[in-house]
Structures are given as structure tokens and as C-alpha cells.
Amino acid sequence: MKTIAIIGASNDRSKFGNKAVRAFRQQGYQVFPVNPKEETVEGLPAFKSIAAVPVRPQMISVYLPPAV
């Protein structure tokens, strides 16, 4: 299975971090949302950091504001 970590995943459906989670899931990816402030994103468990993701994802996609 294809795997991806979405750094900056969000529960706000208008943000790209949420749109990416949904789009990659629709494409058949196993998605690992990464956001230190969320418990879940789109029904998936959210991880506090990339180091907390239980597998090494094949891809990483980042959606963070420039200040971060």
C-alpha cells in the first residue's frame, strides 16, 4: 500500500492540509496526518510529529504557514 504523511493536516475542510488528506485517501493511500494540536483528522488518528508516525512513509507532503 502507498503511504503518505501529511504534515499540517487540519480538521478545517477549507484548508489545503485537510484537502490533501481527503485527496490522497481517495487515491488509495494510507494517510498519516501530522498535527500536534489535533487528536484526529478526517477520522484518522493524528500524530504529534513525523517521528511519531509508526511507519516510514513513502511520501511526505507539507502544508504549513510560512511563519512555521
C-alpha positions in Angstrom: 0.0 0.0 0.0 1.2 3.5 -0.8 1.8 5.6 2.4 2.0 9.4 2.9 2.4 11.6 6.0 0.6 15.0 5.7 2.4 17.5 7.9 0.0 20.3 8.7 -3.1 18.2 8.3 -6.2 20.0 9.5 -9.8 19.5 10.5 -10.7 22.7 8.7 -12.1 21.3 5.4 -11.3 24.6 3.6 -7.6 24.3 4.3 -5.2 22.5 1.9 -3.9 20.3 4.8 -7.4 18.8 5.0 -8.0 18.7 1.3 -4.7 16.7 0.9 -5.8 14.1 3.4 -9.0 13.6 1.6 -7.5 13.6 -1.9 -4.7 11.1 -1.0 -7.2 8.8 0.7 -9.4 8.8 -2.4 -6.3 7.8 -4.4 -5.9 4.7 -2.2 -3.0 6.0 0.0 -2.7 5.1 3.7 -2.6 8.6 5.2 -0.9 9.6 8.4 -2.0 13.1 9.4 0.6 15.0 11.4 -0.6 17.9 13.6 0.4 18.5 17.3 -2.9 20.1 18.1 -5.3 17.5 16.7 -6.3 14.1 18.0 -7.9 13.0 14.7 -8.2 14.4 11.2 -11.0 13.1 8.9 -11.5 10.1 11.3 -7.8 9.2 11.2 -5.5 9.3 14.3 -3.3 12.4 14.1 0.3 12.2 15.2 2.1 14.9 17.2 5.2 14.8 15.0 6.7 13.0 12.0 8.8 10.9 14.4 5.6 9.6 16.0 4.3 8.1 12.7 4.5 4.3 13.2 5.9 3.6 9.7 8.3 5.3 7.4 6.0 6.8 4.8 6.9 6.6 1.1 6.0 10.3 0.7 5.6 13.4 2.9 3.5 16.4 1.9 3.8 19.7 3.9 1.1 22.3 4.4 2.4 24.8 6.9 2.1 28.6 7.0 5.4 30.4 6.1 6.0 31.5 9.7 6.2 27.9 10.9 
